[in-house]
Amino acid sequence: MSKEEDYQEQIKQYRSIHSLKLLWEESQMDQTFWKPGKLLEYIVLRAFELEGAKVTYPYEITSGGNVIEQIDGAIHYNNMHALIECKHYTTEKINVEPLSKFRHYLSKRHSTVFGIVFSNTPFTEVAEWQIQFMAPQLIILWDKQDFECCLNGSADNKRFLECLEKKYTMAIEQCEYHYHYYFQYQNEKEWPKLF
């Protein structure tokens, strides 16, 4: 069994958004099983899966025995099809380079496919500015605050899917590629525990 299969088998044991939240909080102190960066990928995908989306876990595209693309996953929901890129740095902000590489991956796919970049650290101002000029490929930014806000939800209120639809709508209608979904939940009692 490959390490990716081990990760997928492990994450499938978590059957609620609350259990994923606890895993995320525990991982901030202990990452013995999960290779750095992998946990974010798998929690994101499992959360969408628990809320009813079809997901594809991380995979590679090869040509002639060589890996030409490593994709962190895909989400399919209500005629929305997104490739996922996850960046789990500890202090470094996300600059434009990984977004440009991701844009290249998207450019080889059908025009209805868009990208979502999840990041544990903030995006640079340059990255947020440049994301507006990556058309026709649509890339939506999803930061730690939005991710953790969604983890505060439950499978019943489906915050990951709600956030996805809101971010997608804002990108399409307002050209706002880094919409801050978590603002609407800032007054929740449990919110301060995450920061």
Residue, then its C-alpha position, 0 to 999 in steps of 0.5 A: m500500500s502506498k503512502e497516499e493510500d495510507y493517508q486516504e484510508q486514515i482520513k476516511q476514519y473521520r466521519s464528521i466535520h467536528s472530528l476533522k476539526l479536532l484532528w486539525e487542532e491536534s496536528q498543530m502539536d503533533q504530526t507523527f503520521w502525516k507528512p508536512g502539508k499532507l494533512l491540510e490536503y486530506i482534511v480539505l477533501r474529506a470535509f467536502e466529501l462529508e458534506g456531499a461533494k464528490v472528491t478525488y484524492p491527491y494523484e499524479i499524472t505521468s508521461g513516459g514513466n515521469v511525473i508531470e503533474q502532482i494534483d492535490g485533489a479535485i472537488h465536484y459539486n453542483n456542476m462546479h469542478a475544481l482542482i485543489e492546491c494546498k500550501h501549508y507553510t509555517t511562516e512564509k507567505i504565498n507568493v505568485e509563483p505557486l499560483s502561476k504554476f497552478r494556472h498552467y495546470l488549469s490551462k490544460r483542462h476544460s474551461t469550466v474547471f477552476g482552481i482553489v488554493f488553500s493556504n495556512t499562511p497569508f497570501t502576499e499583496v503581489a499574489e492577491w493582485q496578480i490573481q486578477f490577471m490569470a484569466p481565463q483560468l479562475i483561481i479562488l484563494w482560501d485562507k486559514q481563517d476561512f478554512e478554520c471557520c468552515l471546520n467550526g461548522s457541521a455536516d448539517n450546515k455544510r459550511f465548506l460547500e456554502c463557502l465554496e459557492k459564495k467564493y465562486t459567486m463573488a469571483i464571477e460577479q465581483c472579480e473578488y478572488h479572495y473573498h473573506y467568508y469568515f467575516q459573517y461568523q466572527n461573533e460565534k462563541e467558539w470562533p476565538k478558540l482557533f486564533 
